[in-house]
Amino acid sequence: MSMRVQPWLTTAQPIDHAVVCGLNAALCGRYPVLRPITVGHSFLGRGIEALVLSEPRKTRPHVQRVLIAAAFHGQEWLTALCALRLCEELCVSLRAGLQLCGVSVRKALQGRQIWFLPLVNPDGVEIARVGSRAAGEYRAFAAAAGADTPGLWQANARGVDINHNFNAGWAQMQAQAEKSGKNRPGPRQYSGPIPESEPETKAVADLCRRYAFRHVVALHSQGEEVYWRYGENTPPQSRIMAQVLGAAGGYTVTDPQGFASHGGFKDWFISCFHRPGFTVELGKGVNPLPVEEFEAIYQKAREMLVLSVLL
């Protein structure tokens, strides 16, 4: 029996906020097991939308939740497509009672919820896609900071890098910023004035504080690597989970280097909750990865992504 009973809604296409909202609505319309939730708004007021996938039966009192979040960085919008295709594949398998990568989705979802947050940084993605005109009243700042230079913009509309704005190794990160000149708003790697200064960061952090996620997965690009460790609060099972993921995708299990060593979402999650958190760097090449490579990137990572939410 073929799993593709209908054409995919999530196809290779350039992503922006409107496209993601449209895909979210279409997925929820086709699959009643999905529930949309607005978890916050970006600096320019764009909604940060989540899709929640649960088994069709009544939620159990001690449900386990897993979060997969994508597009923290403007140039890494292809990761949103990967998150949404994963969501769609799980829905198709659940509805048809099929296995996905050898896993019974129906059984795996018993007592579990999967939260998808495909577009953490909607303003940054818009700016990365079309340039400074997407920054609204901050257009002049964005233009001066390099928003119209192809391949440069990773931050939000205020020039704060969302994945450096979490409270993990803040002092070390500030010291590194002073040495490297990343201590002011710009297209990438500025951590902001204080942790969670940005509404996008706070929306993700508040979501994690409200719901006790069993583990989280942050999708980035590129490098075909899996990061799993941050400090002394890293759970012992994280290494084994990361090794399983790396083996499934043919990805290297390693640690980030330099300025990327602090301030990230998975770093903060591990430090704050002492639960597993992972960063998966999808694909190889130069950001933004070509949309024409979406299918190949997703297919190589497919089993790894399935396991990342069902482990």
HELIX and SHEET records of a PDB file:
HELIX    1   1 HIS A   17  ARG A   30  1                                  14    
HELIX    2   2 GLY A   74  GLU A   76  5                                   3    
HELIX    3   3 LEU A   78  ALA A   96  1                                  19    
HELIX    4   4 VAL A  105  ALA A  108  1                                   4    
HELIX    5   5 PRO A  122  VAL A  130  1                                   9    
HELIX    6   6 SER A  132  TYR A  138  5                                   7    
HELIX    7   7 ARG A  139  ALA A  145  1                                   7    
HELIX    8   8 ILE A  162  HIS A  164  5                                   3    
HELIX    9   9 TRP A  170  SER A  180  1                                  11    
HELIX   10  10 PRO A  199  ARG A  210  1                                  12    
HELIX   11  11 GLN A  237  GLY A  249  1                                  13    
HELIX   12  12 GLY A  258  SER A  261  5                                   4    
HELIX   13  13 PHE A  265  PHE A  273  1                                   9    
HELIX   14  14 VAL A  291  GLU A  293  5                                   3    
HELIX   15  15 PHE A  294  LEU A  310  1                                  17    
SHEET    1   A 8 LEU A  34  HIS A  41  0                                        
SHEET    2   A 8 GLY A  47  SER A  54 -1                                        
SHEET    3   A 8 ARG A 112  LEU A 117 -1                                        
SHEET    4   A 8 GLN A  64  ALA A  70  1                                        
SHEET    5   A 8 PHE A 213  SER A 221  1                                        
SHEET    6   A 8 GLY A 277  LEU A 282  1                                        
SHEET    7   A 8 GLU A 225  TYR A 227 -1                                        
SHEET    8   A 8 THR A 252  THR A 254  1                                        
SHEET    1   B 2 GLN A  99  LEU A 100  0                                        
SHEET    2   B 2 VAL A 103  SER A 104 -1                                        
END                                                                             
